[in-house]
Amino acid sequence: MLLPVLFLVTGFCVSQESDYDKVENYLNRLMVDSAEVFLNKNLKTGKSIFEKAQYSYYNGIILKRRDRHDLGFEELTKALIIFKQIDSLKHLANTYYEICDLLLQQNNLDIDIEPYADEYYSIAKKFNDPLMLARAYSKYASLSSRKDDFDSTISYYKKTIEKLKIINDTLRIAIIETNIGSIFYGTKKDSDSALYFYKKSLPVFKKYKIRQYVSNNYNNQAKAYELAGDHNKALEFYELTKDISLNEYNIKTQEVYYDNQLKNYKALNDFENAFLSAEKLLAIKDSINNTEQNIAISEIKEQYDNEKLRADNLESESKRKQAQNLLFGSLVLLGFGGITFFLIQKNTKRKQKLAEQEKALESQKLATVLKEQELLSIDAMIEGQEKERQRIANDLHDDLGGLMATVKLHFNALKDKQTPELYDKTTTLLDEAYQKIRSIAHAKNSGVIAKQGLLKAVNQMAEKVSAANKITIDVIDHGLENRLENSLELTIFRIIQELVTNIIKHANATEATIHLTNHEETLNIMVEDNGKGFNPSQITTRHKGMGISSIDKRVEHLNGTMTIESELKKGTTVIIDIPI
């Protein structure tokens, strides 16, 4: 069984209420024990109705994380009722989200989850908040996944990533990419695609040092290798999950780990370890009772629906009486005043909206002009470089080559009048120089790239650099059987050339690997070295080296993305994705 990666825990920040802020920070860092202790010690006896709602909200999340879904649902339902009464819209939205998330974690539950997701999405649209919309799309993706609707699931996840890119939330993007890998694994049984997304997200989890996410990623890679039939490789990744104590996880997550280990040991005929995993699995299953939790959740839902119906009836009766009283008032005067105020307010909002739209349009036009200028400068730079190379090649071939041929003829004419041995040596040297000039001249029009393609050029470059420097460079390719467009191959070759140059100049590395992977409509370039590494935070948009700046511009010109992962004394990895 695969382990899902949570889309983080809480949904809103209460900056003026620092105690709840601490609880939220504990939950976001997956420190459930600390969150529970602090909540019950400092916030259990809330005075106001709003504080009581918040206590129920956070307590519901904690119970959900402990797999006490029936009690968690009860607490979150309490919070939902109060937030509705006090009309706290954003808190209400996030409570809908947490209930939806809880119900999605429960199997064989006879409750319609979609209305909770719809309520959350409708409020997210009102706020037009990218993070809220991203969270809504992620839940719709989960609902589609339950229906085995692969296309809808992937579509919703892509919408999620689009919203997260607006706020540059790399961690949540990595979480969604992990979930996409799980969809390829579960629905399509495509281990290669699953592994691609798992490996792509792993460096981000390591960067943020979220141990449980790293361990979940190792578990999912192990399952993908199992699907591919490589049980030994799967066992390597299961061993990596043991670096993190399973006591840190909730009971259901422990169940998944032991169940996966049991199946893999059986496949390898390692019955001793299989027996140990089976014992642990049976002990955990005894403490889990999904059926009882489902019954309790259903009963709580029924109570909530009945209570809501009574509240709606009371509210309808109250509104009817109020309407009768207002009917005897100054209806005409109030109506006229209300209409006037409404028109004035509407006109003001319309003017504000028009002004904001005009301002946004101007900003967009300016950004477009700047972008076009930058692209033109990059095109001009590349075109100028290639024209200069071609000019040099033509000059060598037409001028110096002809001159050397003439010199050779003159020496041949004098051969009989002088010492033959001396002229033989001279002629040999002239032949060698002439052949070198011919080889340089034949390199025009971008040489091996134009004739044999990107992969051949990269391999030859790696061989030459390895021979001339104290470094070994390997090239690993996948899916590059067909040629790309010539100018695209040239630009990609220049990017890789710049990356290798940076390694030689700065990394002090002895080994480097260039990965080239053509995955559907994306070319993935990953360049790794075992050098001294550096602090990526020192690279900013204003302070980039010439090499990094050049690479960044080339990648942006190709509508690609670049990620740099590095640690001191642990080498550097550069990941580039380019649409093709």
C-alpha positions in Angstrom: 0.0 0.0 0.0 1.2 3.5 -0.9 1.4 6.2 1.8 -0.2 9.5 0.9 1.6 12.8 1.7 -0.7 15.2 3.6 -1.4 18.6 2.0 -0.2 20.1 5.3 -2.5 20.3 8.3 -4.0 23.6 9.2 -5.5 26.3 7.0 -5.5 29.7 8.6 -3.2 31.8 10.7 -4.3 33.8 13.7 -1.6 36.3 14.1 -3.1 38.2 17.0 -3.8 35.0 19.0 -0.3 33.7 19.6 -1.3 30.6 21.6 -3.4 29.2 18.7 -0.6 30.2 16.4 1.8 27.9 18.4 -0.6 25.0 18.1 -0.8 25.6 14.3 3.0 25.7 14.0 3.3 22.4 15.9 0.7 20.8 13.6 2.4 22.1 10.5 5.7 20.6 11.7 3.9 17.3 12.3 4.5 17.5 16.1 1.2 16.1 17.2 2.2 15.3 20.8 3.5 18.9 21.4 0.3 20.4 19.8 -2.0 18.3 22.0 -0.1 19.0 25.3 0.0 22.8 24.6 -3.7 22.9 23.5 -5.0 21.1 26.6 -2.7 22.9 29.0 -3.3 26.5 27.8 -6.5 26.6 25.7 -9.0 24.0 26.9 -10.9 26.4 29.1 -11.7 29.1 26.4 -14.0 31.9 27.7 -15.6 33.1 24.5 -17.7 31.1 22.1 -15.1 31.8 19.4 -12.3 30.4 21.5 -14.4 27.3 22.2 -14.8 26.8 18.4 -11.1 27.1 17.9 -10.4 24.6 20.6 -12.8 22.1 19.0 -11.2 22.8 15.6 -7.6 22.1 16.6 -8.6 19.2 18.9 -10.5 17.7 15.9 -7.3 17.9 13.8 -5.2 16.3 16.5 -7.7 13.4 16.9 -7.8 13.0 13.1 -4.0 12.7 13.1 -4.2 10.0 15.8 -6.7 8.1 13.6 -9.5 8.7 16.1 -11.7 9.8 13.2 -15.0 9.4 15.0 -14.0 11.7 17.9 -12.2 14.0 15.4 -15.4 14.3 13.3 -17.4 15.1 16.4 -15.1 17.9 17.5 -14.9 19.4 14.0 -18.7 19.3 13.7 -18.9 21.3 16.9 -16.6 23.9 15.5 -18.6 24.0 12.2 -21.8 24.8 14.1 -20.3 27.7 16.1 -18.4 29.2 13.1 -21.7 29.2 11.2 -23.5 31.0 14.1 -20.9 33.7 14.4 -20.5 34.0 10.6 -16.7 33.5 10.7 -16.3 32.7 7.0 -12.6 31.8 6.7 -12.7 29.6 9.8 -15.8 28.0 8.5 -14.1 27.2 5.2 -11.1 25.6 6.8 -13.4 23.5 9.1 -15.2 22.2 5.9 -11.7 21.4 4.5 -10.6 19.4 7.6 -13.9 17.4 7.7 -13.5 16.6 4.0 -9.9 15.5 4.6 -10.9 13.3 7.5 -13.7 11.6 5.6 -11.4 10.9 2.7 -9.1 8.9 5.0 -12.0 6.6 6.1 -12.8 3.6 3.9 -16.3 2.2 3.3 -18.1 5.2 4.8 -21.7 5.8 3.7 -21.5 9.6 3.8 -21.4 11.9 0.8 -18.1 13.8 1.0 -18.5 16.1 -2.0 -20.8 18.7 -0.3 -18.0 19.5 2.2 -15.6 20.0 -0.7 -18.1 22.2 -2.6 -18.7 24.4 0.5 -15.0 24.9 0.9 -14.5 25.7 -2.8 -17.3 28.2 -2.9 -15.7 30.2 0.0 -12.3 29.9 -1.6 -13.6 31.5 -4.8 -15.0 34.4 -2.8 -11.6 35.1 -1.2 -9.8 34.4 -4.5 -6.9 33.1 -2.4 -4.4 30.9 -4.4 -3.6 28.6 -1.5 -7.3 28.0 -0.6 -8.1 27.3 -4.2 -5.1 24.9 -4.4 -6.4 23.0 -1.4 -9.9 22.8 -2.9 -8.6 21.4 -6.2 -6.5 18.9 -4.3 -9.6 17.6 -2.5 -11.5 17.3 -5.8 -8.5 15.3 -7.1 -8.8 12.9 -4.2 -12.5 12.5 -4.8 -11.9 11.8 -8.5 -9.2 9.3 -7.5 -11.7 7.4 -5.4 -13.8 7.1 -8.6 -10.8 5.8 -10.6 -11.2 8.8 -12.9 -7.5 9.2 -13.9 -8.0 12.2 -16.3 -10.0 14.3 -13.8 -7.6 13.5 -11.0 -4.5 14.6 -13.0 -6.4 17.7 -14.3 -7.3 18.8 -10.7 -3.7 18.2 -9.5 -2.4 20.4 -12.4 -4.8 23.2 -11.4 -3.5 22.8 -7.8 0.1 23.2 -9.0 -0.8 26.3 -11.1 -2.2 28.0 -8.0 0.8 27.0 -5.8 3.2 28.4 -8.4 1.6 31.8 -7.9 2.8 31.8 -4.3 6.0 29.9 -5.0 5.1 27.2 -2.5 7.7 24.5 -3.5 6.9 22.2 -0.6 3.2 21.8 -1.4 4.1 21.5 -5.1 6.4 18.6 -4.2 3.5 17.0 -2.1 1.2 17.2 -5.2 3.9 15.8 -7.5 4.2 12.8 -5.0 0.4 12.3 -5.1 0.6 12.4 -9.0 3.2 9.6 -8.8 0.8 7.6 -6.6 -2.0 8.0 -9.2 0.3 6.7 -11.9 1.2 3.8 -9.6 -2.4 2.9 -8.5 -4.5 3.6 -11.6 -2.1 3.1 -14.5 0.3 0.6 -12.9 3.1 2.8 -14.5 6.2 2.3 -12.2 8.5 4.5 -14.4 6.2 7.5 -14.2 5.6 7.0 -10.5 9.3 6.8 -9.8 9.9 10.0 -11.9 7.5 12.0 -9.7 8.7 10.4 -6.4 12.4 11.2 -7.2 11.5 14.7 -8.3 9.8 15.5 -5.0 12.3 13.8 -2.7 15.0 16.6 -2.7 12.4 19.1 -1.6 11.4 17.0 1.4 15.0 16.6 2.3 15.6 20.4 2.0 12.8 21.1 4.4 13.9 18.2 6.7 10.4 16.7 7.1 11.4 13.2 8.2 7.9 11.7 7.8 7.6 12.9 4.2 11.0 11.6 3.3 10.2 8.2 4.8 6.8 8.1 3.0 8.6 8.9 -0.2 11.1 6.0 0.4 8.1 3.6 1.0 6.4 4.7 -2.2 9.5 4.2 -4.2 9.8 0.8 -2.7 6.3 0.0 -3.9 7.1 1.2 -7.4 10.1 -1.0 -7.6 7.9 -3.9 -6.4 5.5 -3.2 -9.2 8.5 -3.3 -11.6 9.5 -6.7 -10.2 12.7 -5.5 -8.6 12.2 -6.7 -5.0 15.9 -6.3 -4.0 15.7 -2.6 -4.9 12.4 -2.3 -3.0 14.0 -3.8 0.1 16.8 -1.2 -0.1 14.2 1.6 0.1 12.2 -0.2 2.9 15.5 -0.3 4.9 15.8 3.5 4.4 12.4 3.9 6.0 13.7 2.3 9.2 16.0 5.3 9.8 12.9 7.0 11.2 11.3 5.4 14.2 7.8 4.1 13.4 6.7 5.2 16.8 6.6 8.7 15.3 3.7 7.7 13.0 0.0 7.1 13.6 -1.2 3.6 13.9 -2.6 3.2 10.4 0.7 4.4 8.9 2.6 1.8 11.0 0.1 -0.8 9.6 1.0 0.2 6.0 4.8 -0.1 6.7 4.6 -3.5 8.3 2.2 -4.8 5.6 4.5 -3.6 2.8 7.6 -5.2 4.5 5.7 -8.5 5.0 4.8 -8.8 1.3 8.3 -7.9 0.1 10.0 -10.4 2.5 7.6 -13.1 1.3 8.5 -12.3 -2.3 12.2 -12.7 -1.5 11.5 -16.0 0.5 12.9 -14.3 3.6 10.4 -16.0 5.9 12.1 -15.1 9.2 11.7 -11.4 8.6 8.3 -11.9 7.1 7.2 -13.6 10.3 8.5 -10.8 12.4 6.6 -8.2 10.3 3.4 -10.3 10.4 3.5 -10.4 14.2 3.8 -6.6 14.4 1.1 -6.2 11.8 -1.4 -8.4 13.7 -0.7 -6.5 16.9 -1.5 -3.2 15.2 -4.6 -4.4 13.5 -6.1 -5.5 16.8 -6.1 -1.8 17.9 -7.8 -0.5 14.7 -11.5 -0.8 14.2 -12.7 1.1 11.1 -16.2 -0.3 11.3 -16.8 1.1 14.8 -15.4 4.5 13.7 -17.6 4.6 10.6 -20.7 3.8 12.8 -19.8 6.6 15.2 -19.2 9.1 12.4 -22.5 8.2 10.8 -24.3 8.7 14.1 -22.7 12.1 14.7 -23.5 13.1 11.2 -27.2 12.2 11.7 -27.3 14.2 15.0 -25.7 17.2 13.2 -28.2 17.0 10.4 -31.2 16.9 12.8 -29.8 19.7 14.9 -29.2 21.7 11.7 -32.8 21.1 10.6 -34.2 22.3 13.9 -31.9 25.4 13.8 -33.1 26.1 10.2 -36.7 25.9 11.3 -36.2 28.3 14.2 -34.3 30.7 12.0 -37.1 30.6 9.4 -39.8 31.3 12.0 -37.7 34.2 13.4 -37.2 35.7 10.0 -41.0 35.5 9.3 -41.9 37.4 12.5 -39.2 40.0 11.8 -40.5 40.5 8.3 -44.1 41.1 9.6 -42.8 43.8 12.1 -40.7 45.5 9.4 -43.8 45.6 7.1 -45.4 48.2 9.4 -42.4 50.5 9.3 -41.5 53.2 6.9 -41.2 50.8 4.0 -41.1 53.4 1.2 -38.5 55.6 2.9 -36.3 52.7 3.8 -36.6 51.1 0.4 -35.7 54.4 -1.3 -32.7 54.9 1.0 -31.5 51.3 0.5 -31.8 51.5 -3.3 -29.8 54.8 -3.3 -27.1 53.4 -1.0 -26.9 50.3 -3.1 -26.5 52.2 -6.4 -23.8 54.5 -4.9 -21.9 51.6 -3.5 -22.2 49.6 -6.7 -21.0 52.6 -8.7 -18.0 53.1 -6.4 -17.0 49.4 -6.5 -17.3 49.5 -10.3 -15.0 52.5 -10.5 -12.5 50.8 -8.1 -12.6 47.6 -10.1 -12.0 49.4 -13.4 -9.1 51.3 -11.9 -7.6 48.1 -10.6 -8.1 46.4 -14.0 -6.4 49.2 -15.8 -3.5 49.2 -13.4 -3.1 45.4 -13.7 -3.3 45.7 -17.5 -0.5 48.3 -17.6 1.7 46.1 -15.3 1.0 43.2 -17.6 1.9 45.2 -20.7 5.2 46.4 -19.1 6.1 42.8 -18.0 5.4 41.6 -21.6 7.6 44.2 -23.1 10.5 43.5 -20.7 10.1 39.7 -21.4 10.2 40.3 -25.1 13.3 42.4 -24.8 15.0 39.8 -22.7 14.1 37.0 -25.2 15.4 39.1 -28.1 18.7 39.7 -26.4 19.1 36.0 -25.7 18.3 35.2 -29.4 20.7 37.8 -30.6 23.4 36.4 -28.3 23.0 32.9 -29.5 22.8 33.9 -33.1 25.9 36.1 -32.8 27.9 33.3 -31.2 27.0 30.9 -34.0 27.7 33.4 -36.8 31.1 34.2 -35.2 32.0 30.5 -35.1 31.0 30.0 -38.7 33.0 33.1 -39.8 36.1 31.8 -38.0 35.7 28.4 -39.6 35.2 29.9 -43.1 38.3 32.1 -42.7 40.4 29.1 -41.6 39.2 27.1 -44.5 39.4 29.7 -47.2 42.4 31.8 -46.2 44.8 29.9 -43.9 44.1 26.5 -45.5 44.8 27.8 -49.0 48.0 29.5 -47.8 49.3 26.3 -46.2 48.6 24.3 -49.3 50.6 26.8 -51.4 53.5 26.7 -49.0 53.5 22.9 -49.3 53.7 23.1 -53.1 56.7 25.6 -52.9 58.6 23.2 -50.7 57.9 20.3 -52.9 59.3 22.3 -55.9 62.6 22.8 -53.9 62.8 19.2 -52.7 65.4 18.0 -55.3 67.7 21.0 -54.7 68.0 20.6 -50.9 68.4 17.8 -48.3 65.5 15.4 -48.9 65.2 14.3 -45.2 64.8 17.9 -44.1 62.1 18.5 -46.6 60.3 15.3 -45.8 60.0 16.3 -42.1 58.9 19.8 -43.1 56.3 18.4 -45.4 55.0 16.0 -42.7 54.6 19.0 -40.3 52.8 21.0 -42.9 50.5 18.0 -43.6 49.6 17.8 -39.9 48.9 21.5 -39.7 46.8 21.4 -42.8 44.7 18.4 -41.5 44.1 20.3 -38.2 42.9 23.4 -40.1 40.5 21.1 -42.1 39.1 19.5 -39.0 38.5 23.0 -37.5 36.8 24.2 -40.7 34.6 21.1 -40.8 33.3 22.0 -37.3 31.2 24.9 -38.7 27.4 25.0 -38.4 27.6 23.8 -34.7 29.6 20.7 -35.6 28.5 17.4 -34.0 25.2 18.9 -32.8 24.0 19.7 -36.3 25.3 16.3 -37.7 24.8 13.7 -35.0 22.5 15.3 -32.3 22.5 16.5 -28.7 23.2 13.1 -27.0 26.3 12.5 -29.2 27.6 16.0 -28.5 27.1 15.6 -24.7 28.8 12.2 -24.7 31.8 13.6 -26.7 32.1 16.6 -24.4 32.0 14.3 -21.3 34.7 12.1 -22.8 37.0 15.1 -23.6 36.5 16.8 -20.2 37.1 13.4 -18.4 40.3 12.9 -20.3 41.6 16.5 -19.7 40.6 16.9 -16.1 40.7 15.0 -12.8 37.0 14.2 -13.0 34.9 11.4 -14.4 31.7 12.4 -16.1 29.0 9.8 -16.9 26.0 10.4 -19.3 22.8 8.5 -18.6 19.9 8.9 -21.1 16.4 7.7 -21.4 13.9 8.2 -24.2 16.2 10.3 -26.5 15.9 8.0 -29.5 14.6 10.9 -31.7 16.3 14.2 -32.5 15.0 17.5 -31.2 14.8 20.7 -33.2 18.3 21.9 -34.0 18.2 25.3 -32.2 16.7 23.6 -29.1 19.4 21.0 -29.1 22.1 23.8 -29.4 20.6 25.8 -26.5 20.4 22.7 -24.3 24.0 21.8 -25.2 25.1 25.2 -24.1 23.3 24.9 -20.8 24.9 21.6 -20.1 28.3 23.0 -21.2 27.9 25.9 -18.7 27.0 23.5 -15.9 30.0 21.3 -16.5 32.2 24.4 -16.7 30.9 25.5 -13.3 31.7 22.0 -11.8 35.3 22.2 -13.2 35.9 25.7 -12.0 34.2 25.7 -8.6 33.1 22.3 -7.3 36.5 20.4 -6.8 34.5 17.3 -7.8 35.9 13.9 -8.8 32.7 12.5 -10.2 29.7 14.0 -12.1 26.7 12.5 -13.8 24.5 14.0 -16.5 21.0 12.6 -16.7 18.9 13.3 -19.8 15.3 12.0 -19.7 12.6 12.5 -22.2 9.3 12.1 -20.2 6.2 12.6 -22.5 6.4 16.3 -23.5 9.2 17.3 -21.0 12.9 17.0 -21.2 14.4 16.5 -17.7 18.1 17.4 -17.2 19.8 16.5 -13.9 23.5 17.3 -13.4 25.0 15.9 -10.1 28.5 16.2 -8.7 30.2 15.0 -5.5 32.0 18.4 -5.0 32.3 20.7 -2.0 28.8 22.1 -2.5 27.6 25.6 -1.4 24.7 27.4 0.3 21.9 27.9 -2.3 20.4 30.7 -0.3 23.4 32.9 -1.4 22.1 32.8 -4.9 19.5 35.5 -5.4 18.0 37.2 -8.4 20.4 40.1 -7.9 23.5 38.2 -7.0 24.1 35.4 -9.5 27.4 34.4 -11.0 27.8 34.8 -14.8 27.4 31.1 -15.4 24.2 30.7 -13.3 22.7 33.9 -14.8 23.4 32.7 -18.3 21.8 29.3 -17.6 18.8 30.8 -15.9 18.1 33.1 -18.9 18.5 30.2 -21.3 16.1 28.0 -19.3 13.6 30.8 -18.9 13.8 31.5 -22.7 12.7 27.9 -23.2 9.8 28.3 -20.7 11.6 25.8 -18.4 12.2 25.6 -14.7 15.5 25.1 -12.8 16.0 23.9 -9.2 19.4 23.9 -7.4 19.9 21.6 -4.4 23.2 21.7 -2.6 24.8 21.2 0.8 28.3 22.0 2.0 30.6 19.0 1.5 27.7 17.0 0.0 27.8 18.0 -3.6 25.3 19.8 -5.8 22.3 18.7 -7.9 20.8 20.9 -10.6 17.4 19.8 -12.0 16.0 21.5 -15.2 12.7 20.7 -16.8 12.1 22.0 -20.4 8.9 21.5 -22.3 9.5 20.1 -25.8 
